[in-house]
Structure formats: C-alpha cells, structure tokens
C-alpha cells in the first residue's frame, strides 16, 4: 500500500478502518499518579493554585507544594493490586470491543518506559510498564488497542507549578516546580501563558523545543506499541498557540500533528499491509478532523454524521474522586444508543483507585452493561446509520462537557441498520402496550419483527405506521430493541 505523507490531502485517504466502525463501544483506563489523592481531575495543576479545593486538600494532607510536590505524589503511586487481565475480563463481558490506555496525562508522567522522560511508571512509582501490561491483556481478547496522549497541552497547563502563595505562612515561598533539578519534569515554562489562574488559554504552546519533544515522544509511542488508535486531548497539534502577548495565533502550524498522524498510519501499514489505525482529535472543522476521526469530549453531535466519530466520557470524574457521583447504567446505555444512531462510537472511562482496583459501584455498572449487551448486542456491533437517527420528542443536549436530557418517553426511538434489518431501540418501552413508530414508510416491506432477547412479536404496518405489541415482561430492564426485518 502507498505510504502517507504529512499533508492533509494524503492523510484524508486514511479513512476509517472497519474495526472502528463495527466496535461501537470501548473502555478507557484514564489512570495515573493523579489518582493517588483520590481527589479528582487536574490535581497536578490545581494543587499549585492557592485556594482551590485541591490545593487545600494537598496542603492539609501532604504538606505545602514547596515541600511536597507532584513529583512526590508520583512516588506514592504503586498500582500494587493492578490486575489488567482480570479487569479486561470484566470490560469484554461489559461489551467493550476496543480498549484505550492512558500513555501520559498533562502531568508529564509516562505510563511506559520512555527514553525521553525519567518520570515514568517503570522507573518511578509502580515500577511496571502500565501500557505494556494493558496491551497484553487486550490481546487475549484480540481487542484493538489504543493509547491516549495528553502531552501536547502540558507545557501550558502546568505553568502554575512555578508560582508561590500570595498569603499565609508560606507567602512568597516558591513551589517545587522552580527546583532546577526537576525542571525536566516540570517544564521550563515559568513565563508561559496567562496569569489568570482560571484560564486555560492557550492550550498549546509555540515553544519550538517542546513541540519537537512532543513529536519525538509520539514517534516513540508508535514505535513501541503500533496502536490501533491514538487519541490527542485537543485539536490537531499545534493548532492554536500562544504568541507571547496573551493572544491565540490564527496562523497555526499543524506540521507536528500531521507528521505524527502520518507516522501512525505508516507504522500500521508496515505491520499489517494496510492502515488499521485511527487518530482522534477535537477540532470540529472537517478540513482538520478528516486527517483522522473527530472526538467529542463529554458531548455528542446533533444528527447523523457522514463520517464516523467518537464520544469520550467517564463514569464519574476523569481521575478517581471520592466526591463525585457515578453515572447510572441507564444513562450510559441511553447515551451509547443515541451516539451509535448518529454514526458515533462511545469510549467510556472506568475509574481505578490508585492501587489499580475498581470499586463496587464501578463493578456494578460493568455487570449491568454485561447483562444489557447479552440481550442487545446484535443491534449494536457492526451496525451503520439508517435513513434517520431516531424519532420522538427527547433530544440529548448538544452542550460541550454537559451530558443531560429530559427523561426518555414512549415516543423516543433510535435506529441503526445491518444486513437488511433495522434495529429500533425503544428508549422508554411501553410495557404491555403498543410501540408506535412513524419512520417506516409504506414502501418498506416488513417481513418480521423481533424483540431482541424474546423472539418474534405481533405487529401491524399500515399507512406508514408500524405498531408492535410489547409484552409486559421485557428481556432487559433498560432500553429494549426491536429488530425490524425488511424484505
């Protein structure tokens, strides 16, 4: 197969491999040393911002960040009860058909042995190749294996470790990010970005040395793992960057991101004779996302996309957080069905405690997903969008980082198709009554209707209205699915 070069037109040809179109549901291990305090996402950043809840928690539990910084948190991460094979057994039974491991977060700690970064899980903390162990576990089920990289924003994201308290007993005492012995870990970014502690602008830096470093690390990742999926937490690097005057450049340089994507696809071609890799990033402009696949964090698209896409979300917070409630299984299932009806795929993070285990509530969610997939898997895997995503009065909110909607009602259905069958998911099935659907016109000849998990059911189809008799007892307590077989 012809190789890819680092240009938009060449990378557009990569398309989307069938495994990703078919899988529909993946599980993600968004896990690293920031799980140690069990106090939520962005801990490594916010522990250096005086007055934030994570700063207060850190000072009162571990000590002031001038004396006990994030490097010391990393040393506490042991992953002593990490059982990747046991977890993968649960994830596969819960319906996952691809798996993604976090290679590194914005905290600049790597979950694999790297020649570029001494702060990695083999040399520090767990003394285990976390990504390598996950890959071995995924291979047992022949699951496509992916990696997430959050390194691109690290230079900007972590600028606050160069600060100091503005008041109190440690006023003016520099945080440990100022220590020259740890500058390779904390970055040489003291003058970078806005002084506004709430702002995350810019997401990307224009620092040329860091950009080269990012690209070198991406190539190392690809060389070691040849992942089937590489997730970038942001737009195609480095699609926006700080100019030095607090403004975001409009003349973005995508060369690093393009080179990384081409390197990924060519590594896949070298191994398989064809490209089986997926690259995801978050710029929604088609001319950008078509170098790979659009990823939408904690939200989704309003309708059927002509191109496959991915939602990434989590059951609670992004890192383990004792304060954060979890999504209920019915919400997760409803999101999944709504997403696949629009040509999307769902990547779900299952939270791990610092020792590597999951808690009872996460295990319960997985067991409920397993029971639902045991009934409805036929209507999920290998499906494609139908002529319409659905019908009914309820719509998911299209609002970045918010996942809410009004409750489903009996008018709500979501559709996908496969091999002459349309799968109609009843978002709120009418027990013991008729499900009435209006999307099957008179020209669509129906030869049978099955309720997945139960068998054929009575139906009538006249004047473009399909009425299906629904039994009192349903195969699953969550969303149920009708298989409408067409002639």
N, C-alpha and C positions, 0 to 999 in steps of 0.2 A: 504494500500500500504506500502511496505517496506520503511523504512526511509533511508536517505542518511547519510553517514559519511564523514568526512573531508579528503577524499582521492581522487586522480584523477580518479581511476577506478570507484569508486562509483558515482562520480559526472558526469562522461560521460553518465551514464544511464539516466540522467535527460532529455536529448534530447531537442527538441524544441516543445513547445505546438502549437496546430493548430491555435490558435488565432493569434499568431505572424506570422505564415506562410501566413495566409489569409489577414491580415490587410494591409500590404504593405506600408502604409503611416501614419506617426504620427506627431504630433505637440508638440513642446517643449517650455516651458517657462523657458528660461535661464535668470533669473531675480533676482536681489538682490540689496543691497546698492551700489554696484559698478555702477549701472545705474544712481545714483544721479548726478554726474558731467556731464553726457551725453557725455563722452569723451573716450568711448571705453573700450576694454577688458584689463584685468590685471592692472586696475587702482590702486588697493590697493597695488600692488607690485611696479609699476613704479613711483608712487608718492614719493617713498623713494629712487629713483635713480637719483641723481643730474644730471641735464642737459637734461633728457628725456622730450619729449613734455608734458607728463602728470605731471611730476614734475613742469615744468614751469607754466603750467596751474593752478596747485594746489596752488603754492606759490602766484600767481598773483590774483587768485580768492578768495581763502580761507585763505591763510596765510602759514607760514612756518610749515613743518610737526613736528617740535619740539613743536609748539604751537597749531596746528590744525591738528590732525592726522586722521587716518582712523576711529577710534572709534567715532570721531566727525562727520564724513560723515555718519556713521550708524545712528546717532541720527537724521539726516536730512531726512532720508528715511521714508516717511509717507504712501505711497501707498493709498492716500486719495480717489482716484477715481477708485480703483480696483474693477472691476465687473466681477468676474470669470464666472458667468452664461452667461452674455452677450457675453463674449469672446468665451466661449465654443460653444455657438450657431453658431458663425462665423466659428470656427475651424471645427465643424462637417460638416457644409454645404460646407466647402472648401475641404472636403474629408478625414479628419483625422479619423482614426479608432483605434487609441490609443493615449494617452496623457501622457507626462512626465513633471514633475515639478522639478525644482532645489531644492534639500534639503539644500545644502550648497556649496559654491564655495571655492576656495583656501583661500579666505579671512577669513575663520573661523567664518562666520556669518551664523546662522542656521535659516531656514525659517519655523520652527515648534517649539513648546515648548519642550525644552530639559532639563533634569535634570543634564546634564553634562556641559552645556555651558550657562552662563548667557546672552551672546550676541546672543539673538535670537529674532525673529520677534514678539513674544508675549510680551516680557519684554522690548524691545528696539525698537525705530522707529515706525513701523506701529501699533504695539500692536494688531496684527492679526496673526492667525495661517494660514500662506500663503499656506502651503502644504495641510492642512486640508480643506481649502476652495476650492482649486483646486480639491481635491478628491471628494468632494460633487458635484461639477459641472460636473465632468466626469461621475459620477454615473447616472446623469439624462439621459445620452445617453448610459449607460451601456458600456462605453469605458474602456478597460483595462487601469489601472493607474500605472504609473511608477515614479520613483524618480532617479535623478542623484546626485551622490556624487563625490565631487572633493577634499575631505578632505585629502586623502592619501598623496598628494604632498604638503600639506600646510606647513609642518614643514620646508621643504627645500625652497619652493617658497617664503616664507615671511621673509627670513633671513635679508633682507636689511632694515627692519624697526629698526634694532639695530645699524644702521650706523649714519653718520653725514656728513655735507657738507665738501668738501675739499677746498673750496674757497668761497669768498664773505662775506656778512655781518654776516652770521651765521656759519662761518667756525668753526668746532670743536664742535658745539652745538649738543648734542645727540637728535635724533628723539624720538618721544614719545613711540616707541616700547621698549625703555630702561626703562620706568617707571615701577617700581616693582608692583604698584597697578594694572597694566594692563598686567602683564606677563602671566596670564591665557589665555588671548585673543590673544596676540601677539606671544606666544610660548617662551619657554626658549631655544632659538636656536641661540644665539649670535655667537657661534663658529662653526656653521654648514655650510658646503658647501664651494664652491669656492668663492674667492674674485672677480672673473671675473663677472662684473655686467651684461654682456650679456649672460652668461652661465646659463643654467637650469639643469646642471649636478651637483648633482644627482637629479632625480625626486623623489625618495623615500629615506627615512632615515633609518638608522639602530638603531635609538633610541628606546630602548625596551619599555620605558614608553609611548611614542607616539603611537607605534604600538598597545599596549594594549588599549589605549584610542580610536584609530580608530575602533578597533573591538567592543568595548563596544558601541560606537555610532552607528555602523552598526546594532547591535542587537537591540538597542533602536528603530531605524528607522523601522526595520522589525516588531518588536512587535507592534508598534503603527499603522502602515499602511498596513502591509502584502501586499506590492506592487506586481503587476504582472510583473514588470520589475525593475531591479536595475542596473544602469549604473555607472561604475567606470571610471573616467577620467585618464586612464593609464593602464599599464599592471596589471595582477593579483597581488594584494598586497601580499608581498612586493618584487616584482620580480627583482628589482635592487635596490641597496642601496650604500650609501657612506661608505667607510671603515675608513675614518678619514685621509687618505693620498691623498685625491683628486681623488681616483680611484673608479671605479664601481665594486662591487663584482660580481664574476662569480658563487659564491656558494649561490644563492638566497634562501631565506626562504619564501615559499609560504603558510605557515601554517595559517596565519591570513586570507588571501584571500580565501583559501579553507574552513576554518571554517565559514566565512561569507556566502559563496555560499551555503554550506550545511544548514546553519541556515535559509536562504531564502527559499530553496526548501522544507525543513521540515515544515516551517510555512505555506506554500501553501498547503502541503499535509494535515496538521491538519485542515485547513479551508475547503478545497474542496474535500478531499478524494483522490486527485491526485495532481501532480505538475502542476501548471499553470504558474509558474514564469519563467522569463527569466533573466539571469545575463549576462551583456555585459562588456567586457574589450578589450584592444587594442593590446595584444601580438598576433602576426600573426602565431605563431607556433601552428600547430594543437594539439600537446600534451598539450598545455596550453589552447587555446581558447575553446577546446571541453568540458571544465567544464561548458561552457555556450554558448554564441554567440559572434563571432568576431564583434567588432565595428571598423569602418574605418572613421576617422575624416577628413572631407572635401576632400575626395578622394573616390576611389572605387577599385574593383577588375577587373582584365583584362578579365575574362571569367566566365562561369558558375561554381559556387562553389557547391560541393556536399552537403555542409552544409549551412543552412540559415545564413545570416549575415546582418549587418546594416551599413548604412552610416549615420553619423550625420553631419548636416551642418546648416547654418543660412542664413537669407535673406540679412544680412549685416555683421556687426561685432558681436562678441558674446554678448557684452553689448551695450546698446544704444549709438550711436556715431554720433554726428551731422556732422561729416566729411565724413562718409562712404556711398558710393552709395549702392543701393539695387540690388539684382538680379532681372532680368525681369521675368515675368511669363513663357515666352517661355523657358528660361534657366532652371527654376525649373522643368517644365514638362518634358523637354528633359532628365534631369538628372534622374528623377523618372522612366521614361520608360526604360532608359538604365540600371538602377540599378535592377529593378524587372526582367528584362530579364536574369539576371545573378544570380537569386535566392536571391536577396537582398531586403531590406526594407529601406525606407528613413525616417529619423527623422529630421524635419525642425524646427529650432528655429524662432519664430516670436517675434521681438523685442518689448519690452514695455518701455515706458517712466517711470521715477521714480514714477509718480502718479498712474501707473498701466494701463494707456490707451495705445492704439496703434495709430500711426499717419495715415494720409490719404493714404500715399503710401503703408503702410502695409495692410490697409483695401482694397485697390485696388487689391493688389496681391491676397488676400484671395477671393475676388469676382471673379477674373479671374480663379482661381483654381476651385471655385464652378461651374462656367459655363462649364469648361472643364470636370470635373467629372460628371456633369449632362449628358454629351454625352458619355464619355468613361469609366465610372466606371465598366461596365461589363467586360472589358478587363484588369482590374486591380485586384479587390478584388477576393481572393480565387484562383488565378491562380498559376501555377507552371512552372518551366522552360520547354522549348521544347527541341528538339534534338540539336538546335543551338540557341545562344543568338540573332543572327542577321546576316545581310548581308549588304554589302556596303563598301564604301571607308573611311568613317569617323569613327574615334575611339576617345573615351574620353581619356584624359591624365591620366595616372596612375603615379601620382606625388604628394606625400604627401602634403596636405594643399594647393593644387592648383586645381582649377576646371575650366579647359579651354579645348577647342577643336576648330577645324576649323568648319565653318558652315555646318550644315547638307545639303545633296543634295538628289536628287531623287533616288539615288541607295541605300539609307540607310533605313533599316527596322530593327525593333526589335520585337522578338517573345516571347510569353508566350502561355500556353495552359490551357484549363479547359473543362471537360465534352465533349470530342470529338470535340472541336473547338480549332483551333489555331488562336490567335489574332496577327495580323501583324500590328504593328504601323508604319505608314508612317511618317518618321521623317521630310521629306520635300515633302508633297503630290503634285503630278503633276496635277494641276487643269486642267480639260478638256482634259486630255490625259490619256494614259495607264500607270498604275503602273505595272512594270515587276519584278517578283520575281523568284528566281532560287533555292529556298530551298525546294520546294515541288516536290519530285521525282515522277516518273510515277506510282509507287506502291501506292501512297497516293491518294485515290479516293475522289474527292471533289464533294459534293452534292449541295453546295450553298455557295455564298459569300455575306456577308452583309457589308455595310458601317455603322458603329455604328452612330446612330442618323438620318439615312436616309433610311435604308432598303436594300433590295436585289439590287445588281448591276450586270451588264453583265460581264462575264469573259470567258476566254478560258484557257485550261490546256492541253498542248501537249509537249511531249518530255522533261518533267521535267521543263517546263517554264509555269508559271502562269501569265497571262496578265489580268488585271482588268481595266475596264473603269471607270474613275474617273470623276464625274460631275464637272462643272465649280463652282457651289456653294457648299461649304463644310459645314458640321454641326458645325465645330469649326474652329476658325482662327489659332489654334495651331496645334499640332500633331493630325492627324486623325487616325482612327483604322479600319482595315478590320477584320471581323470575318469570318474565313475560316472554314466552317463546313465539317468535314470528315465523310465518310460513316463508 
